[in-house]
Amino acid sequence: MIPTNRRPTHPGTILKEMYLRPRKISLRALSEATGISRKHLSRIVNGHVGISPEVAMKLATALETTPELWLNAQRNLDLYDARQNLRKWKPKRVFRAREHQTA
């Protein structure tokens, strides 16, 4: 469930606080293991970029997690940000679903 009272934790923070620090894994070591550049990993852990499906797969394999962990964290963050950015937006038209469709 996506929190509504606060911004969800960035997946880079989860990566840093729950996986890298406790396991004493450096960005350099993770970069070598995954083939993701150290610069890109740094941008992820510092919250400057998100996690793509490809990066999620690589992290999941190297850290023995699932890609869904990383993609769900990213999706939750993206949806929260979109809701905040579009709080006052309204569509020009709403297309209502009909109770019964006729052929």
C-alpha positions, 0 to 999 in steps of 0.5 A: 500500500502506498502511504498517503501521509508521506512520500514513500522511501526512495528505492535507492535509500532502501538499497543503501540502508537495508542492503549495502550498509548491513552487508558492507557492500561498496558501490564499487563492489556492487558495480563490478558484480552487476555491470551497473556503473558506479556513477549510476549506482551513486545516482540511485542511492542518492535519489537522483534517478529511479530504478529501471526494470533492467537495473531491478533484475541485476540488483535482485540477482546480485542481492538475492532479492526479487526485481518486484521489490525494486520495481514496486518501491519505484512504482510507489514513489512514482505514483505518489509524486504523480498524485502530488503533481496532479492534485489540482488537475481535472480532465476536460471530460470523463467517460463513464462506464455503462452498466450494460454494453449492447452489441 
